[in-house]
Amino acid sequence: MNAGFRAVIELRMDPPDVERFLVLWPEMAAEVATATGVLDQWLFASDGAGLTIMSDWVDEAAFRAFEASAVHAAHRARIGPIRTGGDFRGLSVAGHHPREDRR
């Protein structure tokens, strides 16, 4: 049984570039949304110089296929100049308990 995969990408950038990225993200997210296997995406503001992107995928293979795509390469090239650091974590779902009314 496939339980899913969550990609967590932490981005650090200077505060003016955070604002710039917030303008770019909807277009970039729309492009990711066309990838095979992507389920959902979120963008979180963590502090004045950081953002976190979380995306859920049907499995890690779907995420890795997107990661090898031209769309992903274009996104990295686009944000590379404004990114000062960050981190990546890939998480495999080990358990899930939805609310009773969402089952």
Phi, psi and omega in degrees: 000134179270127184258347179106171184216136177242127174261129179240115183242117177262129181244131171247138179200163177295147183310317178298328179284333173300314178299320178296317180294323179301330176284323182285329192301316181304319178293316179296318180296323178297323177292318178297324183300341179274353182289142176295126174096351178282140181251308183210160177218146176223150173235125180243139171267123184259330175191188184297340183232023182213148176224152175233128174255130174238133176224140178255141184228157179297327177196171181295326180299321178295318178296314182296325176295317176296319181301332180270002186276163176294327178297313179297317179300319179294321178296315179299319179294326182288320183263348180308314182294338181256353182273129178258352180169186178156191184204160177228139171225135173252129185238126174267136181292125178256342179189158180206133178226095180287159174302152183305318183282000179249006180277000000 
